[in-house]
């Protein structure tokens, strides 16, 4: 009775997982590309072995059933061009060639499904010519026979030496894998074949995981609302009492305002003069920049905020501008605010730098 209950529960879990994968695949297929990019964060890429080369191909639809399209080869010179090809990847898979793995079909009792990997660990040395320490293995469930209470399993076994060599080669190119698998997985299967060593696997940002994060965020938001709502009510009540007290003390408030106006009037002249001295004179800044900057440099934007001066423009040699500004007694702390870029239209260097304008008050 206990075994039947365990098998029924495992069957329900499997059916639920199959429905979830089917529903996600159908929903993803109807989504526009920009929505897929927001939810899934990139494309699915596969690395395949072609002779002595490693080729990169992209799954067009961004789902498991998409058609792969070849996009390039991994550069053996180590120049890192493949990282440009994979820069929008959300998932990278290594596809083993047919000669790189062994596939064996097994028929097991259905009771083994709840502890399948441990069962296959014992079966592996009996069903294959390898020892457990020599291979990586995983399995896919092909069929379940309710009448005979059996489970049909496809066991995939890959020699560790071959897989480790490929992983080391990809690691030298700074390529992080999500799975090591084979071509032609069974459509609609709830389990995903992955021959990658467990310690090297990394979790992907699937739609389900993002959805779980969303649910967790909503729960946290509701909890915070439950805690903060009483505080908000008390703050509203306090504000009402403060308003009433302010009305009762209106005369005191008016007297205080009058005194503050008198104090403000006394300090107004000195305050304005001080602020004027603290701010960089616009004409002085422009005049100083005109004398310092070479003829092959022009500005398209100048921002002056107090003593902070920010300059945007183009120059034939933008890297020399910092030393020119630092050579002047009117500027200090000159530095680039962003990287220098090359403009393809005018063949000039685009720059954005800032400096502190030294006024009489700050010298």
C-alpha positions as CSV (number, residue, x, y, z in Angstrom):
1,X,0.0,0.0,0.0
2,X,2.8,2.4,0.9
3,X,4.6,1.5,-2.4
4,X,1.5,2.3,-4.4
5,X,1.0,5.6,-2.7
6,X,4.6,6.6,-3.3
7,X,4.3,5.6,-7.0
8,X,1.0,7.6,-7.3
9,X,2.6,10.6,-5.8
10,X,5.6,10.3,-8.1
11,X,3.3,10.0,-11.1
12,X,1.3,13.1,-10.1
13,X,4.6,15.0,-9.7
14,X,5.7,13.9,-13.1
15,X,2.4,14.9,-14.8
16,X,2.5,18.3,-13.1
17,X,6.1,18.8,-14.3
18,X,5.2,17.8,-17.9
19,X,2.2,20.2,-17.9
20,X,4.4,23.0,-16.5
21,X,7.1,22.5,-19.2
22,X,4.4,22.3,-22.0
23,X,2.6,25.4,-20.8
24,X,5.8,27.4,-20.5
25,X,6.9,26.3,-24.0
26,X,3.6,27.3,-25.6
27,X,3.5,30.6,-23.7
28,X,7.0,31.4,-24.7
29,X,6.3,30.7,-28.4
30,X,3.6,33.3,-28.4
31,X,5.6,36.0,-26.8
32,X,7.3,38.8,-28.8
33,X,11.1,38.8,-28.8
34,X,11.4,41.8,-26.6
35,X,9.2,40.2,-24.0
36,X,11.3,37.1,-24.1
37,X,14.4,39.2,-23.6
38,X,12.9,40.8,-20.5
39,X,11.7,37.5,-19.0
40,X,14.5,35.2,-20.0
41,X,17.3,37.6,-20.2
42,X,18.9,36.4,-23.5
43,X,19.3,33.6,-26.0
44,X,20.0,29.8,-25.7
45,X,23.3,28.8,-27.3
46,X,24.7,25.3,-28.0
47,X,28.4,24.4,-28.4
48,X,28.9,21.4,-30.7
49,X,32.0,19.3,-31.5
50,X,32.8,19.4,-35.2
51,X,36.0,17.4,-35.8
52,X,38.8,19.3,-34.0
53,X,36.7,22.5,-33.8
54,X,34.0,23.7,-31.4
55,X,31.2,25.5,-33.1
56,X,28.6,27.8,-31.6
57,X,25.0,27.7,-32.6
58,X,21.9,29.6,-31.4
59,X,18.4,28.2,-30.7
60,X,16.3,30.6,-32.7
61,X,13.0,30.4,-30.7
62,X,14.8,30.7,-27.4
63,X,13.1,27.4,-26.3
64,X,14.0,23.8,-26.2
65,X,12.2,23.0,-29.5
66,X,13.9,25.8,-31.5
67,X,15.9,25.3,-34.7
68,X,19.6,25.8,-34.1
69,X,21.5,28.2,-36.4
70,X,25.3,28.2,-36.6
71,X,26.8,31.6,-35.6
72,X,30.5,30.9,-35.4
73,X,33.5,28.9,-34.1
74,X,35.4,29.2,-30.9
75,X,38.7,30.9,-31.7
76,X,41.6,28.6,-30.7
77,X,44.0,31.6,-30.6
78,X,42.2,32.7,-27.4
79,X,41.3,36.2,-28.6
80,X,37.9,36.0,-27.0
81,X,35.8,36.5,-30.1
82,X,33.4,33.8,-28.9
83,X,32.5,36.0,-25.8
84,X,31.1,38.6,-28.2
85,X,28.9,35.8,-29.8
86,X,27.7,34.7,-26.3
87,X,27.3,38.1,-24.8
88,X,23.4,37.9,-24.9
89,X,23.3,34.2,-23.7
90,X,21.0,33.2,-20.9
91,X,21.9,29.5,-21.3
92,X,24.9,27.7,-22.8
93,X,24.9,24.0,-23.5
94,X,27.7,21.7,-24.6
95,X,26.3,19.1,-27.1
96,X,28.3,15.8,-27.0
97,X,28.9,14.1,-30.4
98,X,27.4,10.6,-30.9
99,X,30.8,8.9,-30.3
100,X,31.2,10.9,-27.1
101,X,28.7,9.0,-25.0
102,X,27.0,5.6,-24.5
103,X,23.2,5.2,-24.5
104,X,21.6,2.1,-22.8
105,X,17.9,1.4,-22.4
106,X,17.0,-0.2,-19.1
107,X,13.7,-1.6,-17.7
108,X,13.4,-1.1,-14.0
109,X,10.7,-1.6,-11.4
110,X,8.5,1.5,-11.0
111,X,9.3,1.6,-7.3
112,X,12.9,2.6,-8.3
113,X,11.6,6.0,-9.7
114,X,11.6,7.7,-6.3
115,X,15.3,6.9,-5.8
116,X,16.3,6.5,-9.5
117,X,19.8,8.0,-9.4
118,X,20.9,5.8,-6.5
119,X,19.5,2.7,-8.3
120,X,21.4,3.6,-11.5
121,X,24.6,4.0,-9.5
122,X,24.4,0.3,-8.7
123,X,23.2,-0.7,-12.2
124,X,25.8,1.3,-14.1
125,X,28.8,-1.1,-13.7
126,X,26.5,-4.1,-14.5
127,X,25.0,-2.6,-17.7
128,X,28.0,-0.7,-19.1
129,X,31.7,-1.5,-19.5
130,X,32.6,1.4,-17.2
131,X,33.2,1.9,-13.5
132,X,31.3,4.6,-11.7
133,X,34.5,6.6,-11.2
134,X,35.2,6.7,-14.9
135,X,32.0,8.3,-16.2
136,X,29.4,11.0,-15.8
137,X,25.8,9.8,-16.2
138,X,22.2,10.9,-16.3
139,X,18.9,9.4,-17.5
140,X,15.6,10.2,-19.2
141,X,12.4,8.4,-18.5
142,X,11.0,7.0,-21.8
143,X,7.8,5.2,-20.6
144,X,5.9,3.9,-17.6
145,X,4.0,0.7,-17.8
146,X,1.2,0.6,-15.3
147,X,0.3,-3.0,-16.1
148,X,3.7,-4.5,-15.4
149,X,4.7,-1.7,-13.0
150,X,7.9,-1.1,-14.8
151,X,9.9,2.0,-15.8
152,X,11.7,2.3,-19.2
153,X,14.9,4.4,-18.8
154,X,17.4,5.7,-21.3
155,X,20.8,5.7,-19.4
156,X,23.4,8.1,-20.9
157,X,27.0,7.6,-19.9
158,X,30.0,9.8,-20.9
159,X,33.7,9.2,-20.1
160,X,35.0,11.7,-17.6
161,X,38.2,12.1,-19.6
162,X,36.5,13.4,-22.7
163,X,34.0,15.6,-20.9
164,X,36.7,17.1,-18.6
165,X,38.9,17.9,-21.5
166,X,36.1,19.8,-23.3
167,X,35.1,21.6,-20.0
168,X,38.8,22.6,-19.5
169,X,39.0,23.8,-23.1
170,X,35.9,26.0,-22.7
171,X,37.0,27.2,-19.3
172,X,40.2,28.6,-20.9
173,X,37.9,30.7,-23.1
174,X,35.9,31.9,-20.0
175,X,32.8,30.1,-21.2
176,X,30.4,29.1,-18.4
177,X,28.1,26.1,-19.2
178,X,24.7,25.4,-17.8
179,X,24.5,21.8,-19.1
180,X,26.3,19.0,-20.9
181,X,23.8,17.2,-23.0
182,X,23.2,15.4,-26.4
183,X,21.2,16.1,-29.5
184,X,17.7,14.7,-29.9
185,X,16.3,14.7,-26.4
186,X,12.8,13.2,-26.1
187,X,10.2,15.8,-26.8
188,X,7.9,16.7,-23.8
189,X,10.1,14.8,-21.3
190,X,9.9,16.5,-17.9
191,X,13.5,15.7,-17.0
192,X,16.4,17.5,-18.6
193,X,19.4,15.5,-19.5
194,X,22.6,17.0,-18.0
195,X,25.9,15.1,-17.9
196,X,27.7,18.0,-16.4
197,X,29.6,17.4,-13.1
198,X,27.3,18.4,-10.2
199,X,29.9,20.7,-8.6
200,X,30.2,22.7,-11.8
201,X,26.5,23.2,-12.4
202,X,25.0,26.7,-11.9
203,X,21.5,27.7,-11.5
204,X,19.8,29.5,-14.4
205,X,17.3,32.3,-14.2
206,X,14.3,30.5,-15.5
207,X,10.8,31.9,-15.8
208,X,9.7,29.8,-12.9
209,X,12.4,31.1,-10.7
210,X,11.6,34.7,-11.6
211,X,7.9,34.0,-10.9
212,X,8.9,32.6,-7.5
213,X,10.9,35.7,-6.8
214,X,7.8,37.8,-7.7
215,X,5.6,35.8,-5.3
216,X,8.2,36.1,-2.6
217,X,8.3,39.8,-3.2
218,X,4.5,40.1,-2.9
219,X,4.5,38.2,0.3
220,X,7.2,40.4,1.7
221,X,5.3,43.5,0.6
222,X,2.1,42.3,2.3
223,X,4.0,41.6,5.5
224,X,5.5,45.1,5.5
225,X,2.1,46.6,4.8
226,X,0.7,44.8,7.8
227,X,3.5,46.2,10.0
228,X,3.5,49.7,8.6
229,X,-0.2,50.4,8.3
230,X,-0.8,50.9,12.1
231,X,2.2,53.2,12.1
232,X,0.7,55.2,9.2
233,X,-2.6,55.5,11.1
234,X,-0.8,56.9,14.1
235,X,1.2,59.3,12.0
236,X,-2.1,60.6,10.4
237,X,-3.6,61.1,13.9
238,X,-0.4,62.9,15.1
239,X,-0.5,65.1,12.0
240,X,-4.1,66.0,12.8
241,X,-3.2,66.9,16.4
242,X,-0.3,69.0,15.3
243,X,-2.5,70.9,12.9
244,X,-4.9,71.7,15.7
245,X,-2.1,72.8,18.0
246,X,-0.7,75.0,15.3
247,X,-4.1,76.7,14.9
248,X,-4.3,77.4,18.7
249,X,-0.8,78.9,18.6
250,X,-1.2,80.9,15.5
251,X,-0.1,84.1,17.1
252,X,3.1,82.5,18.4
253,X,3.8,81.2,14.9
254,X,3.3,84.6,13.3
255,X,5.7,86.2,15.8
256,X,8.3,83.5,15.1
257,X,7.9,84.0,11.3
258,X,8.4,87.8,11.7
259,X,11.5,87.3,13.8
260,X,12.9,84.9,11.1
261,X,12.2,87.4,8.4
262,X,14.0,90.1,10.3
263,X,17.0,87.8,10.8
264,X,16.9,86.8,7.1
265,X,16.8,90.5,6.1
266,X,19.9,91.2,8.2
267,X,21.9,88.5,6.7
268,X,20.6,88.8,3.1
269,X,23.3,91.0,1.7
270,X,26.2,89.0,3.1
271,X,24.6,85.8,2.2
272,X,24.1,86.8,-1.5
273,X,27.7,88.0,-1.7
274,X,29.0,84.8,-0.2
275,X,27.0,82.7,-2.6
276,X,28.2,84.7,-5.6
277,X,31.8,84.2,-4.6
278,X,31.3,80.5,-4.1
279,X,29.9,80.0,-7.6
280,X,32.2,80.0,-10.6
281,X,31.7,83.0,-12.8
282,X,30.5,81.7,-16.2
283,X,32.5,84.2,-18.3
284,X,35.7,83.4,-16.4
285,X,35.3,79.7,-16.9
286,X,34.6,80.1,-20.7
287,X,37.6,82.5,-21.0
288,X,39.9,80.1,-19.2
289,X,38.8,77.1,-21.3
290,X,39.2,79.1,-24.5
291,X,42.8,79.8,-23.7
292,X,43.6,76.3,-22.5
293,X,42.0,74.0,-25.0
294,X,43.8,73.5,-28.4
295,X,42.3,74.4,-31.7
296,X,41.5,70.8,-32.6
297,X,39.1,70.6,-29.7
298,X,35.5,71.9,-29.5
299,X,32.8,71.7,-26.9
300,X,29.1,70.8,-27.5
301,X,28.0,71.0,-23.8
302,X,29.3,72.9,-20.8
303,X,27.7,72.5,-17.3
304,X,28.6,74.7,-14.3
305,X,27.2,73.8,-10.9
306,X,28.8,75.9,-8.1
307,X,32.5,75.1,-8.5
308,X,32.0,71.9,-10.5
309,X,32.6,72.3,-14.3
310,X,31.6,69.4,-16.6
311,X,32.7,69.5,-20.3
312,X,31.4,67.4,-23.2
313,X,33.0,67.6,-26.6
314,X,35.3,66.3,-29.3
315,X,39.1,66.4,-29.7
316,X,41.8,65.0,-31.9
317,X,43.7,64.0,-28.7
318,X,41.3,63.9,-25.7
319,X,43.8,62.2,-23.5
320,X,46.0,65.4,-23.3
321,X,43.1,67.6,-22.0
322,X,43.5,66.6,-18.3
323,X,47.2,67.8,-18.2
324,X,46.2,71.0,-19.9
325,X,43.5,71.8,-17.3
326,X,45.8,70.8,-14.4
327,X,48.5,73.2,-15.7
328,X,46.1,76.1,-15.0
329,X,45.7,77.7,-11.5
330,X,42.0,78.1,-12.2
331,X,41.2,74.3,-12.3
332,X,41.9,71.4,-10.0
333,X,40.9,67.8,-9.7
334,X,40.4,67.3,-13.4
335,X,39.4,63.8,-14.4
336,X,37.4,62.0,-17.1
337,X,33.8,61.1,-16.1
338,X,33.4,58.4,-18.8
339,X,35.6,56.5,-21.3
340,X,36.9,58.2,-24.4
341,X,35.1,56.9,-27.5
342,X,35.9,57.3,-31.2
343,X,33.2,59.1,-33.3
344,X,32.9,57.3,-36.7
345,X,31.5,60.4,-38.4
346,X,34.1,63.0,-37.7
347,X,36.9,60.6,-36.7
348,X,37.3,62.6,-33.5
349,X,37.5,61.4,-29.8
350,X,34.4,62.0,-27.8
351,X,35.1,62.9,-24.2
352,X,33.3,63.9,-21.0
353,X,35.5,65.4,-18.2
354,X,35.0,67.4,-15.0
355,X,37.1,69.8,-12.9
356,X,36.8,72.1,-10.0
357,X,37.0,75.8,-10.8
358,X,39.1,77.6,-8.2
359,X,37.4,80.9,-7.2
360,X,38.8,83.7,-5.0
361,X,36.8,82.3,-2.1
362,X,38.2,78.8,-2.4
363,X,41.9,79.6,-3.1
